[in-house]
């Protein structure tokens, strides 16, 4: 080292390869802190002792100067710089005294600036590392090593803007002290971290000082770029890391392309539709002022008339409830609930309280007694499903509804109670999410006979709540829809007129009698008209899908209330029995006729059973919702209904909310059937789905809204969504309300076609918007049924 600084390189003396290798290893040990500076000089002098006399022109003063303590750090740094070079090229680094003087001048210049040299290890958490600085893109040293490799010496061009580099260089040197100390500490856990960090940082400072000297004075440079310099430049060229907070910036909106409307997409072109008015409710002679008044009339004047026949799982009639028995049992239950249930010397219940009705689908008789018994006691029945397990997810939502309604009493039968989970005390357990309930069995032995001076108050229909019907939304939450006595009576009146019901008619009910169309037709309207209902339990349908057809044939039923699934199942089993006739039917009400797939079941059912007495005009699809009750129903011709309608619509246009008739030969079409005309006494309009309820155009799909006295009142205890659904005020394009009376949103998507027939193409709950186009979940089912999945889809998949 001393000989090199004297101006004569050791290259002039032919050193043996083993000596050169020993010198390289010695310098590596010094750079890594394995030996001290004093030990390094002693071992180096011993290796070069025999060759020093051969060196000419060595300045002894320079050798003495190099051993001064003040220059020990620079010597160590230069040694570390040399260790990364190859053995063949590192002894060609310096060729003149000018280079040595330039390096010493650069070091002295930075010492005069009091540049902090690291003397101890700094925290690795310090953010000012060399990687966080980006050098000006003006350095010629950023070129690759091959571009600088030449046979002779090259002279670097004087750097014109080195004044811009110096501030950056200061920051890099200061940052390198932190990163070098951290790296040396982590790479040598058992060594001397302080010495290693000093050596590494000093080496980095010396390398950069060497760069500055070349840049400022224009001295000759080596034909090879130092690996340390190249590594440093590669590090500095890395992309600048963003601040930590930028890693948490949500750039999802930037990734999504803004959907631009297609200029060629179909748009509605028709005129703005008007409010459609239904036929007025007719005046019926001796029409009861309330549903309870009708029950009282039939129970006292026609006590032996059959009201309801229950079947077992074999299809055998196990009990027929007469109107007299219904009236007397309802009276006993009402009296018992108001006078015999005492807690803390006070009645447990008072008028207006809510009571849960927990009955299985196989026991319509006891449910009917419980329902009318609550109405006579001026209590509000809340029909629910029987909980299956203690932690059933569906029953948890029912429990939330019961809790919000303040229910404290549940009515059930002895057989149903025995099947419920019990606690160790023998009492029914408290189901998860349910309020604490008192379970009361309403079998005959538990009821008390009313006293002679007790008589129920049979009032006229009013705006008081009659019952609460539950509804489960697509998110799984359960809400309760309140139905008033006036709405219940008006709905029975409208159904009687639309369906042409008459006294003593027989109706076969396949639906759940606790809610929806099964309750409206099979429990309420049937009592209003003294009809006889044949209730088909669901368990029987699973065993014998033809059971409802058999009962229609045996009881000569005039009306049947089914769903499209029941018609579909009967098609699978119709080969087993051929001696059935459906000629007695004048109406086959399809309760889910609003579903797109119902048309395939209706058509297939007609094709098979038309030869067995079924007339085409008998099939009557209808549309309904829990909020608006029955919205529309197809009438037979004898009741003045127009011919059935069928629409073949382009699904592409439907996805844009536009109605365009297409040809049935195409695969991209949706064929829907009409659901008849709107209910008597109702006003109907179609409004836009989103935002303000503007009236739709005649060829535009929207949400059907109903203004009628036969709709629900509210969501119990939920004022916010009640106002949005039950108090909608449709407006024209100019913003003028179409009526001063509120409309109820049905959740049905459709339009009004020719002959004022209503068509439903989907439901709001099943609406899916993808890239600005609207699709419906019901279309998936309709598509699957259209390709006859029974041929290639396994059952239950």
C-alpha positions in Angstrom: 0.0 0.0 0.0 2.8 2.4 0.9 4.7 1.5 -2.3 1.5 2.2 -4.3 1.1 5.6 -2.8 4.7 6.5 -3.5 4.0 6.6 -7.2 5.4 3.3 -8.2 3.0 0.4 -8.5 3.8 -3.0 -7.2 3.0 -4.1 -10.7 6.6 -3.1 -11.6 7.8 -6.0 -9.4 6.7 -9.4 -10.4 5.1 -10.7 -7.2 4.4 -14.4 -7.1 0.8 -15.5 -7.3 0.8 -16.8 -3.8 1.9 -13.5 -2.4 -0.7 -11.6 -4.3 -3.4 -14.1 -3.0 -2.1 -13.6 0.5 -2.3 -9.8 0.2 -5.9 -10.1 -1.1 -6.9 -12.3 1.8 -5.2 -9.9 4.2 -7.1 -6.9 2.8 -10.4 -8.9 3.0 -9.8 -9.6 6.7 -9.1 -6.0 7.4 -12.2 -4.8 5.6 -14.4 -7.2 7.4 -12.9 -6.3 10.8 -11.2 -9.6 11.5 -7.9 -7.9 12.2 -6.8 -4.5 13.4 -5.1 -1.9 11.3 -1.8 -2.5 13.1 -2.0 -6.2 12.6 -2.7 -5.7 8.9 0.3 -3.4 8.4 2.6 -5.8 10.3 1.5 -8.8 8.3 1.6 -6.9 5.0 5.1 -5.6 5.7 6.3 -9.1 6.4 4.9 -10.3 3.1 6.6 -7.5 1.1 9.8 -7.4 3.0 11.9 -9.2 0.4 10.4 -7.2 -2.4 10.7 -3.6 -1.0 14.4 -3.1 -2.1 13.3 -3.7 -5.7 10.9 -0.9 -5.7 12.3 2.3 -7.1 11.1 5.8 -6.3 9.5 5.1 -3.0 9.1 8.3 -0.9 9.8 7.3 2.7 7.9 10.4 4.0 4.7 9.0 2.3 5.2 5.7 4.0 5.6 7.4 7.4 2.6 9.6 6.6 0.4 6.6 5.9 1.1 5.2 9.4 -0.2 8.3 11.1 -3.4 7.7 13.2 -5.2 10.4 11.3 -5.0 8.5 8.1 -5.8 5.1 9.4 -9.5 5.3 8.5 -8.7 6.3 4.9 -6.2 3.5 4.5 -8.8 1.0 5.8 -11.4 2.3 3.4 -9.1 2.1 0.4 -8.3 -1.5 1.4 -12.0 -2.4 1.6 -12.4 -0.9 -1.8 -9.7 -3.0 -3.2 -11.0 -6.3 -1.8 -14.0 -6.4 -4.2 -11.9 -6.2 -7.3 -10.4 -9.1 -9.0 -6.8 -10.0 -8.4 -5.7 -9.3 -12.0 -7.2 -5.8 -12.1 -6.8 -4.3 -8.6 -3.1 -3.6 -9.0 -3.9 -1.4 -12.0 -5.9 1.1 -10.1 -3.5 4.0 -9.7 -0.9 5.1 -12.2 0.2 8.5 -11.1 0.7 10.8 -8.0 -2.0 13.1 -9.3 -4.7 10.5 -8.5 -3.4 10.0 -5.0 -3.3 13.8 -4.4 -6.9 14.1 -5.7 -8.2 11.4 -3.3 -6.4 13.0 -0.4 -7.8 16.5 -1.4 -11.4 15.1 -1.7 -11.1 13.5 1.7 -9.7 16.6 3.3 -12.5 18.7 1.7 -15.2 16.5 3.3 -13.3 16.5 6.6 -13.4 20.3 6.5 -17.1 20.2 6.1 -17.3 18.1 9.3 -19.0 15.3 7.6 -20.2 12.9 10.4 -18.3 9.6 10.1 -20.1 6.8 11.9 -18.5 5.8 15.2 -21.2 3.6 16.6 -24.1 1.4 15.3 -27.3 3.3 14.6 -30.8 1.9 14.8 -32.0 0.0 11.8 -35.3 1.8 12.2 -33.8 5.0 10.8 -35.4 5.7 7.5 -32.6 7.7 5.8 -31.0 4.8 4.0 -29.2 5.0 0.7 -32.1 3.3 -1.0 -34.4 6.2 -0.2 -32.4 8.6 -2.3 -32.6 8.9 -6.0 -29.5 10.3 -7.7 -29.7 12.8 -10.6 -29.8 10.9 -13.8 -26.7 12.6 -15.1 -23.8 10.3 -14.0 -21.8 8.7 -16.7 -21.0 5.9 -14.2 -24.5 4.5 -14.6 -23.5 2.8 -17.8 -22.8 -0.9 -17.7 -19.3 -2.2 -17.1 -18.9 -3.5 -20.6 -19.3 0.0 -22.1 -16.4 1.3 -20.0 -14.0 -1.5 -20.7 -11.3 -0.5 -23.1 -7.7 -1.5 -23.7 -6.1 1.8 -23.0 -6.9 4.6 -20.4 -9.9 6.8 -20.9 -10.2 10.3 -19.6 -13.6 11.2 -18.1 -15.3 14.3 -19.5 -15.3 17.2 -16.9 -18.6 17.1 -15.1 -20.4 20.3 -15.9 -23.0 20.3 -13.2 -21.2 18.8 -10.2 -22.6 21.4 -8.0 -26.0 19.7 -8.2 -24.5 16.4 -7.3 -22.8 17.4 -4.1 -25.9 17.9 -1.9 -27.2 14.6 -3.0 -23.8 13.0 -2.4 -23.9 14.3 1.2 -27.2 12.7 1.8 -26.0 9.4 0.3 -22.9 9.4 2.5 -24.9 10.1 5.6 -27.5 7.5 4.7 -24.8 4.9 3.9 -23.5 5.1 7.4 -26.8 3.9 8.7 -27.3 1.1 6.2 -23.7 -0.1 6.3 -23.7 -0.3 10.1 -26.9 -2.2 10.1 -25.7 -4.6 7.4 -22.4 -5.2 9.1 -24.1 -5.9 12.4 -26.5 -8.4 11.0 -23.9 -10.2 8.9 -21.4 -10.6 11.8 -23.4 -11.2 14.9 -20.4 -12.6 16.8 -17.8 -10.2 15.6 -17.2 -6.5 16.4 -20.1 -4.5 15.0 -18.6 -1.1 15.8 -15.3 -1.8 14.0 -17.1 -3.3 11.1 -19.5 -0.4 10.7 -16.6 2.1 10.9 -14.7 0.2 8.3 -17.7 -0.2 5.9 -18.9 3.3 6.2 -15.3 4.7 5.7 -14.9 2.6 2.7 -18.2 3.9 1.2 -17.1 7.5 1.9 -13.8 6.9 0.3 -15.4 5.3 -2.8 -17.7 8.3 -3.2 -14.8 10.7 -2.6 -12.9 8.8 -5.3 -15.9 9.4 -7.6 -15.9 13.1 -6.8 -12.3 13.4 -7.5 -12.7 11.9 -10.9 -15.7 14.0 -11.7 -14.2 17.3 -10.5 -10.5 17.1 -11.8 -10.9 15.0 -14.8 -8.1 12.6 -13.9 -7.7 9.3 -15.7 -9.8 6.4 -14.5 -9.3 2.7 -14.5 -10.5 0.7 -17.4 -12.6 -1.4 -15.1 -15.4 -0.1 -13.0 -15.1 -1.0 -9.3 -17.6 -3.7 -8.3 -18.4 -1.6 -5.2 -19.1 1.5 -7.3 -21.2 -0.5 -9.7 -23.2 -2.1 -6.8 -23.8 1.4 -5.3 -25.0 2.8 -8.6 -27.3 -0.2 -9.1 -28.7 0.4 -5.7 -29.3 4.1 -6.3 -31.0 3.3 -9.6 -33.7 1.3 -7.9 -37.2 2.8 -7.9 -37.8 5.0 -4.9 -39.9 3.2 -2.4 -43.3 4.9 -1.7 -44.0 6.1 1.8 -45.6 3.6 4.1 -49.0 5.4 4.1 -49.2 5.0 0.3 -49.3 1.2 0.6 -52.8 1.6 2.2 -54.3 3.9 -0.4 -57.3 2.2 -1.9 -56.8 2.5 -5.6 -59.7 0.1 -6.5 -61.6 2.9 -8.1 -58.7 3.6 -10.3 -58.5 0.0 -11.5 -62.2 -0.1 -12.4 -62.9 1.4 -15.8 -65.7 3.9 -15.8 -68.6 2.3 -17.6 -69.6 4.5 -20.5 -73.2 3.9 -21.8 -73.3 2.2 -25.1 -74.7 4.6 -27.6 -76.3 1.7 -29.4 -78.1 0.2 -26.4 -81.9 0.0 -26.7 -83.8 2.8 -25.1 -87.6 3.0 -24.3 -89.5 4.9 -26.9 -93.1 4.7 -25.8 -95.3 7.3 -24.1 -95.3 7.7 -20.4 -97.8 5.3 -18.9 -100.8 6.3 -16.9 -102.1 5.0 -13.6 -104.1 1.8 -14.4 -107.4 1.6 -12.5 -109.0 -1.7 -11.7 -112.7 -2.5 -11.8 -114.6 -1.1 -8.8 -115.5 -3.4 -5.9 -119.1 -4.5 -6.4 -121.8 -4.1 -3.7 -122.7 -7.5 -2.2 -126.0 -7.9 -0.5 -125.7 -8.8 3.2 -121.9 -8.6 3.0 -120.5 -9.0 6.6 -119.0 -5.9 8.1 -115.9 -7.9 9.2 -114.4 -11.3 8.9 -115.4 -12.2 12.5 -119.0 -11.2 11.7 -118.9 -13.7 8.8 -117.6 -16.4 11.1 -120.3 -15.7 13.7 -123.0 -15.8 11.0 -121.9 -19.2 9.6 -121.1 -20.6 13.0 -124.6 -19.9 14.3 -126.7 -20.3 11.1 -124.8 -23.1 9.3 -123.1 -24.9 12.2 -122.9 -28.3 10.3 -121.5 -26.9 7.1 -118.0 -28.3 6.5 -115.2 -25.7 6.8 -111.9 -27.6 6.7 -110.9 -31.2 6.1 -107.4 -32.4 7.2 -105.6 -35.3 5.7 -102.9 -37.6 7.1 -99.7 -38.6 5.3 -101.6 -41.5 3.6 -104.2 -39.1 2.1 -107.0 -40.3 4.4 -109.3 -37.6 5.9 -108.7 -37.6 9.6 -111.0 -34.8 10.7 -113.5 -32.3 9.2 -113.9 -29.1 11.1 -117.4 -27.6 10.8 -118.3 -23.9 11.0 -120.1 -24.6 14.3 -117.1 -26.2 15.8 -114.8 -23.5 14.5 -117.0 -20.9 16.2 -117.4 -22.7 19.5 -113.7 -23.6 19.8 -112.6 -20.1 18.9 -114.9 -18.7 21.6 -113.4 -21.1 24.3 -109.9 -20.1 23.3 -110.6 -16.4 23.4 -112.3 -16.7 26.8 -109.3 -18.7 28.2 -106.7 -16.4 26.9 -108.3 -13.3 28.4 -109.6 -14.7 31.7 -107.7 -17.9 32.7 -104.1 -16.9 32.1 -103.1 -15.1 35.2 -99.7 -13.9 36.4 -99.1 -12.0 39.6 -102.8 -11.6 40.2 -103.2 -9.8 36.8 -104.2 -11.1 33.4 -101.2 -12.2 31.3 -102.7 -10.8 28.1 -104.6 -7.6 27.2 -106.2 -6.6 23.9 -103.6 -5.6 21.3 -100.9 -8.0 22.6 -99.0 -10.2 20.0 -99.2 -13.9 20.3 -97.1 -16.5 18.4 -98.8 -19.4 16.6 -96.5 -22.4 16.4 -98.2 -25.2 14.4 -96.9 -27.7 11.9 -98.0 -27.8 8.3 -99.9 -31.0 9.0 -102.3 -29.5 11.5 -104.5 -26.8 9.8 -107.5 -27.4 12.1 -105.8 -26.3 15.3 -104.1 -23.4 13.5 -107.5 -22.1 12.3 -108.9 -22.3 15.8 -105.9 -20.5 17.2 -106.1 -17.8 14.5 -109.7 -16.9 15.0 -109.6 -17.3 18.7 -106.9 -14.6 18.9 -109.0 -12.3 16.6 -112.0 -12.8 18.9 -109.9 -12.0 22.0 -108.6 -8.9 20.2 -105.1 -10.3 20.2 -102.7 -10.1 17.2 -101.7 -13.6 16.0 -98.1 -13.9 14.6 -97.9 -17.2 12.7 -94.4 -18.7 12.5 -92.7 -22.0 11.6 -92.0 -24.7 14.1 -88.3 -24.4 15.3 -86.4 -27.5 14.3 -83.4 -27.2 16.6 -82.2 -25.0 19.4 -79.7 -23.1 17.2 -81.5 -23.2 13.9 -80.4 -20.1 11.9 -83.8 -19.5 10.4 -85.5 -19.7 13.8 -83.0 -17.1 15.2 -84.4 -14.5 12.8 -87.9 -15.5 13.8 -86.9 -15.0 17.4 -85.7 -11.5 16.5 -89.2 -10.8 15.1 -90.9 -12.2 18.2 -88.7 -10.1 20.4 -89.4 -6.9 18.4 -93.1 -7.6 18.6 -93.0 -8.1 22.3 -94.4 -11.7 22.2 -94.5 -13.4 25.5 -97.0 -16.3 24.8 -96.9 -19.1 22.2 -99.9 -21.2 21.3 -99.3 -24.8 20.1 -100.7 -28.3 20.3 -99.9 -31.1 22.7 -98.3 -33.2 19.9 -96.2 -30.3 18.7 -95.0 -29.3 22.1 -93.8 -32.9 22.8 -91.6 -32.7 19.8 -89.8 -29.5 20.8 -86.4 -29.6 22.6 -86.7 -29.8 26.4 -84.5 -28.5 29.2 -83.7 -30.7 32.2 -86.7 -29.3 34.0 -89.0 -30.7 31.3 -89.9 -27.3 29.9 -89.4 -26.1 26.4 -85.9 -24.7 26.0 -85.4 -21.1 25.1 -84.3 -21.1 21.5 -81.3 -19.0 20.5 -82.3 -15.5 19.7 -85.8 -16.0 21.0 -87.4 -14.1 23.9 -88.5 -16.1 26.9 -92.0 -17.5 26.1 -94.8 -19.2 27.9 -96.1 -22.2 25.9 -99.8 -22.8 26.1 -101.4 -25.9 24.6 -104.9 -25.2 23.0 -106.2 -28.8 22.9 -109.8 -29.1 24.1 -109.0 -30.3 27.7 -107.0 -27.2 28.3 -109.7 -24.7 27.4 -112.4 -23.4 29.7 -116.1 -23.0 28.8 -117.2 -19.3 28.6 -119.7 -18.1 31.2 -123.2 -17.3 30.1 -122.6 -13.6 30.6 -119.4 -13.4 28.6 -119.7 -12.5 24.9 -117.0 -11.4 22.5 -117.0 -8.0 20.9 -117.5 -8.6 17.2 -116.6 -5.2 15.8 -116.7 -3.8 12.3 -113.5 -3.8 10.4 -111.2 -1.0 11.5 -107.6 0.2 11.0 -106.4 -1.8 14.0 -103.9 -4.5 13.3 -105.5 -7.9 12.7 -102.4 -10.1 12.2 -98.7 -10.0 11.4 -97.3 -12.0 8.5 -93.6 -12.7 8.5 -91.3 -12.3 5.5 -87.7 -13.3 5.0 -85.6 -11.1 2.8 -82.8 -12.2 0.6 -80.2 -11.2 3.2 -81.9 -13.6 5.6 -83.5 -11.1 7.9 -87.1 -11.5 9.0 -89.6 -8.7 9.2 -93.3 -8.6 10.2 -95.9 -7.0 7.9 -99.0 -5.7 9.7 -102.4 -6.3 8.1 -105.3 -4.4 9.4 -108.9 -5.6 9.9 -110.1 -3.3 7.1 -107.3 -4.5 4.7 -108.1 -8.2 5.5 -111.8 -7.6 4.8 -111.1 -5.7 1.5 -108.7 -8.3 0.3 -111.3 -11.1 0.9 -113.8 -8.9 -1.0 -111.5 -8.4 -3.9 -110.5 -12.1 -4.1 -114.2 -13.1 -4.0 -115.0 -10.8 -6.9 -111.9 -11.7 -9.0 -112.2 -15.4 -8.5 -116.0 -15.6 -8.5 -116.2 -17.5 -5.2 -119.6 -18.6 -4.0 -121.0 -20.3 -0.9 -120.4 -24.0 -0.3 -117.7 -24.3 -3.0 -114.9 -26.8 -2.5 -111.3 -25.6 -2.7 -108.2 -27.8 -2.6 -105.3 -26.0 -1.0 -101.8 -27.3 -1.5 -100.0 -24.3 -0.1 -98.8 -23.4 3.4 -101.9 -22.2 5.2 -100.0 -19.9 7.6 -99.0 -17.3 5.0 -99.3 -15.8 1.6 -101.9 -17.3 -0.8 -102.4 -20.4 1.3 -103.6 -18.2 4.2 -105.6 -15.7 2.0 -107.6 -18.3 0.1 -107.6 -21.3 2.4 -108.3 -19.6 5.8 -109.6 -16.1 5.3 -111.6 -15.8 2.1 -113.0 -19.3 2.4 -114.6 -18.4 5.8 -116.0 -15.2 4.3 -117.8 -17.3 1.7 -118.5 -20.5 3.8 -116.4 -22.6 1.5 -115.1 -26.1 2.2 -111.3 -26.4 2.1 -109.4 -29.6 1.5 -105.9 -29.0 3.0 -103.1 -31.1 1.4 -100.1 -31.5 3.9 -96.7 -31.1 2.4 -95.6 -34.5 3.8 -98.3 -36.1 1.7 -97.2 -34.3 -1.4 -93.7 -35.8 -1.0 -95.1 -39.3 -0.7 -97.7 -38.9 -3.4 -97.4 -35.9 -5.7 -100.7 -36.9 -7.3 -102.7 -36.6 -4.1 -104.0 -33.1 -4.8 -105.3 -34.2 -8.2 -106.9 -37.2 -6.6 -108.7 -35.0 -4.0 -109.9 -32.6 -6.7 -111.4 -35.6 -8.5 -112.9 -37.2 -5.4 -114.3 -34.0 -3.8 -115.3 -32.5 -7.1 -113.4 -29.4 -6.2 -114.1 -26.2 -8.2 -110.9 -24.4 -7.3 -107.4 -25.5 -6.6 -104.5 -23.4 -5.3 -101.1 -24.7 -6.2 -97.6 -23.7 -7.2 -95.8 -24.6 -10.3 -93.6 -27.1 -8.4 -96.8 -29.1 -7.5 -97.7 -29.2 -11.2 -94.2 -30.3 -12.1 -94.1 -33.1 -9.5 -97.5 -34.4 -10.6 -96.2 -34.7 -14.1 -93.5 -37.1 -12.9 -96.1 -39.4 -11.2 -99.0 -39.1 -13.6 -98.3 -42.4 -15.3 -99.0 -44.3 -12.1 -102.7 -43.4 -12.2 -104.9 -42.7 -15.2 -108.4 -42.7 -13.7 -108.4 -39.1 -12.6 -110.5 -36.2 -14.0 -110.0 -32.5 -13.6 -113.2 -31.5 -15.4 -114.7 -30.1 -12.2 -112.1 -27.4 -11.9 -113.1 -23.9 -13.0 -110.0 -22.2 -11.7 -106.5 -23.6 -11.2 -104.8 -20.8 -9.4 -101.0 -20.8 -9.8 -99.7 -18.8 -6.9 -96.2 -18.3 -8.2 -97.3 -17.5 -11.7 -95.1 -14.4 -11.6 -91.9 -16.6 -11.8 -90.5 -16.9 -15.3 -90.3 -20.7 -15.1 -94.0 -21.2 -14.2 -95.0 -21.0 -17.9 -93.1 -24.2 -18.7 -94.9 -26.0 -15.9 -98.3 -24.7 -16.9 -97.8 -25.6 -20.6 -96.5 -29.1 -19.8 -99.3 -29.7 -17.3 -102.0 -28.7 -19.8 -100.5 -30.9 -22.5 -100.8 -34.0 -20.2 -104.0 -33.3 -18.4 -106.1 -31.7 -21.2 -107.1 -35.2 -22.2 -108.3 -35.7 -18.6 -110.8 -32.9 -18.5 -108.5 -29.9 -17.9 -109.6 -26.9 -20.0 -106.9 -24.3 -21.1 -108.8 -21.3 -19.7 -108.9 -22.9 -16.2 -105.2 -22.2 -15.6 -105.0 -18.8 -13.8 -101.6 -17.5 -12.8 -101.4 -14.7 -10.3 -98.9 -12.3 -8.9 -98.6 -11.3 -5.2 -96.2 -9.9 -2.6 -96.2 -9.9 1.2 -96.5 -6.1 1.2 -99.2 -5.6 -1.4 -101.0 -9.0 -1.0 -102.6 -10.1 -4.3 -101.6 -7.8 -7.1 -103.1 -9.4 -10.2 -104.9 -12.6 -11.2 -106.1 -14.1 -14.5 -109.8 -14.5 -14.7 -111.7 -17.3 -16.6 -113.7 -16.1 -19.6 -117.0 -16.6 -17.8 -115.8 -13.9 -15.3 -115.1 -11.5 -18.1 -111.3 -12.0 -18.4 -109.5 -11.5 -21.8 -107.8 -14.3 -23.5 -104.4 -15.4 -22.0 -101.4 -13.5 -23.1 -97.8 -14.6 -23.9 -94.8 -12.4 -24.6 -91.5 -13.5 -26.2 -89.0 -10.8 -25.1 -85.4 -10.1 -26.1 -83.3 -10.8 -23.0 -80.7 -8.4 -24.3 -83.2 -5.6 -24.3 -84.6 -6.7 -20.9 -81.2 -6.3 -19.4 -81.4 -2.6 -20.3 -85.0 -2.4 -18.9 -86.5 -2.2 -22.4 -89.4 -4.3 -23.8 -88.8 -5.6 -27.3 -90.8 -8.5 -28.8 -88.6 -11.2 -30.4 -89.1 -14.5 -32.1 -89.4 -17.8 -30.1 -86.8 -19.6 -32.3 -83.9 -17.7 -30.8 -82.2 -18.9 -27.6 -81.7 -15.4 -26.2 -85.3 -14.8 -25.5 -87.5 -15.0 -22.4 -91.1 -16.2 -22.8 -93.4 -15.0 -20.0 -97.1 -15.4 -19.4 -99.5 -12.8 -18.1 -100.7 -12.8 -14.5 -104.0 -11.4 -15.4 -105.6 -8.1 -14.7 -105.1 -6.0 -11.6 -107.3 -6.6 -8.5 -110.7 -4.9 -8.2 -110.6 -1.6 -6.4 -106.9 -1.1 -7.0 -104.8 1.5 -8.8 -101.5 0.3 -10.4 -98.5 2.0 -12.0 -95.0 1.1 -12.9 -92.1 3.3 -11.7 -88.4 3.4 -12.2 -86.4 1.1 -10.0 -83.8 3.5 -8.8 -84.2 6.9 -7.3 -87.3 9.0 -7.5 -90.4 6.9 -8.4 -90.9 8.4 -11.9 -93.5 6.8 -14.1 -92.0 4.4 -16.7 -92.7 4.5 -20.4 -95.1 2.0 -21.9 -92.2 -0.2 -23.2 -90.0 0.1 -20.1 -89.6 -2.4 -17.2 -90.1 -1.0 -13.7 -91.4 -1.8 -10.2 -95.1 -2.4 -9.9 -96.8 -0.2 -7.3 -100.3 -0.6 -5.9 -102.7 1.8 -4.3 -105.5 -0.1 -2.7 -107.4 -0.7 0.6 -106.3 -4.3 0.5 -102.5 -4.0 1.1 -100.3 -4.2 4.1 -99.9 -1.3 6.5 -96.2 -1.3 7.6 -93.2 -3.3 8.8 -93.8 -3.7 12.5 -91.5 -1.5 14.5 -89.5 -0.4 11.4 -90.5 3.2 10.5 -87.6 3.9 8.1 -88.2 1.2 5.5 -92.0 1.4 6.1 -92.0 4.9 4.7 -89.9 3.9 1.6 -92.1 0.8 0.8 -95.6 1.6 2.0 -95.6 5.4 1.4 -94.3 5.8 -2.2 -95.7 8.7 -4.2 -95.1 8.2 -8.0 -94.5 11.3 -10.1 -94.7 12.2 -13.7 -91.7 13.2 -15.8 -92.5 16.8 -14.8 -92.3 15.8 -11.1 -96.1 16.1 -10.5 -97.5 13.4 -8.1 -100.0 11.1 -9.8 -102.1 10.9 -6.7 -102.4 12.3 -3.2 -102.7 8.7 -1.9 -99.6 6.7 -1.2 -98.7 3.6 -3.2 -97.2 0.4 -1.9 -94.1 -1.0 -3.7 -94.6 -4.7 -4.5 -91.0 -5.7 -5.3 -92.2 -7.1 -8.6 -90.5 -6.0 -11.9 -92.8 -5.9 -14.9 -95.0 -4.0 -17.3 -98.5 -3.6 -18.4 -99.2 -5.2 -21.9 -102.2 -5.3 -24.2 -105.7 -5.7 -22.8 -104.3 -4.3 -19.5 -102.7 -7.6 -18.7 -99.8 -7.5 -16.2 -96.6 -9.2 -17.0 -93.9 -9.9 -14.4 -90.3 -10.6 -15.5 -88.5 -10.7 -12.2 -88.3 -9.6 -8.6 -86.4 -6.8 -6.9 -84.9 -9.2 -4.4 -83.3 -11.2 -7.2 -82.1 -8.2 -9.2 -78.4 -8.3 -10.2 -76.7 -5.4 -11.9 -73.6 -6.2 -13.9 -71.8 -3.6 -15.9 -74.9 -1.4 -16.0 -77.1 -4.2 -17.2 -79.8 -5.8 -15.1 -80.3 -9.5 -14.7 -82.6 -11.5 -12.4 -81.9 -14.6 -10.3 -85.2 -16.1 -11.5 -83.8 -16.2 -15.0 -81.2 -18.7 -14.0 -83.9 -21.1 -12.8 -85.9 -20.5 -16.0 -82.9 -21.2 -18.2 -82.1 -24.4 -16.3 -85.7 -25.6 -16.7 -85.8 -24.6 -20.4 -83.0 -27.1 -21.2 -84.8 -30.0 -19.5 -82.3 -30.7 -16.7 -83.9 -34.0 -15.7 -82.1 -35.6 -18.7 -78.6 -34.8 -17.5 -78.6 -33.3 -14.0 -78.6 -35.7 -11.1 -81.3 -35.3 -8.5 -80.2 -33.1 -5.5 -77.2 -31.6 -7.3 
